[in-house]
């Protein structure tokens, strides 16, 4: 399994603070690893590779779909106008991916 975490450089409030891209990539990797810890413990035989990528998420996932059997993305399920917003990954990826795409909606608050 390949976990891709796309990120961009945040815009600093002024020119004095320039974020370190290497540090942002490492922070992204660590955030993914923390999120995967429970799954790694539960499924130790599944090899998971984490890849932080400096790119717009939809662009990175579309490129990665060329070497994937299946792309899985989450959706917050906002729907309506929010669901039609340009740049929505769960809407852009199925249209342009080179592999099948599964869009997994999150559970509503309070749902078991």
N, C-alpha and C positions, 0 to 999 in steps of 0.2 A: 504494500500500500504506500502511496506517495501522498504526503500532506504538503500542500503548497500554501504558503502564507505570503500574500502580496502586500507590499507597503510602499508608500511614497515618502519623500522628505517633507516633514511639516514646514510650513512657512513661518520663519521666526518673526516675532513682533518687530524686530529692528535688525539692522545689518550686523550687530555685534555678536549675535548668537547663531552660529552655523552648526546644525546637528551633524554628528559624526555618522555617516552611512554604515560604517562597520559596526558601530555600537547598536544602531537601530536594527540591523540584521540579526545581531546576536540576541538582542532583547526579544525580537520576534520569534527566533528559534526557541528560546527559553519559555516564552509564553505558550507556544505550541506543545512543548514537552510537558509542561505542567498540566495542560488540558488533556493530554494523552496518557498521563500516568495511570489512571484507573483502568483504562482500556488495555494498556500494556500489561498490567498486573493480571487482568482477567483473561487475556489472550496472548500469553507469552510466546507462542509459536508463530505469530504473525509478525513478519518483518515490516517495520514502518520507517520510512525515510522522510524526514522533515526538511523542506527546502524554503528558506525565506527568499523572496524575489522582489527586487525593486522595480515595481511596475504597477499600472492600474490593475486591480483584481480581474476584471473581465478580460483584458488583453492577455494577462499571464495565464489564465485558465484556458482561454481559446488556444494559445500556443501549446500549452501542455496537453491539450486534448488530442493532439496529433500523435502522441506516444502512449495514449491511455486506452484501456478497454472500456472504461466507464468513468464518467466524471460525476461526482456527487457534491452538491452544494446545498446549503441551508437557505431557508426563506423565513423571514419573520412573519409572513402572511399578512402584511398590511393591506394589500389589495387596493382597489379603488384607484384614486389618483396617484398615490404613492407607488402602487404596483406598475404604473405606466411610466414612471420617471426614467428619463434617459440615464443609462449607466447601471440600471438594476441588473445585478449579476444573474439572478435567477431568471431574468427575461432575455438577456443578451446571449448567455451561453448556449441554451438549447437551439437558438437560431444559427449560430456560427461554429459550434463545436464540430470536431472531426470524429467524435465518438458519441455513443448514447449518453444522455444526461439524466440523472435522477435529481429532482428537486424535492428536498425534505422540508416540510413545514414544521415550525416549532409548535409545541403544545400551547394552548391558550393558558393564561394564568389561572391557577386553581384546578386545572385538569390533571388527572392522575395518569 
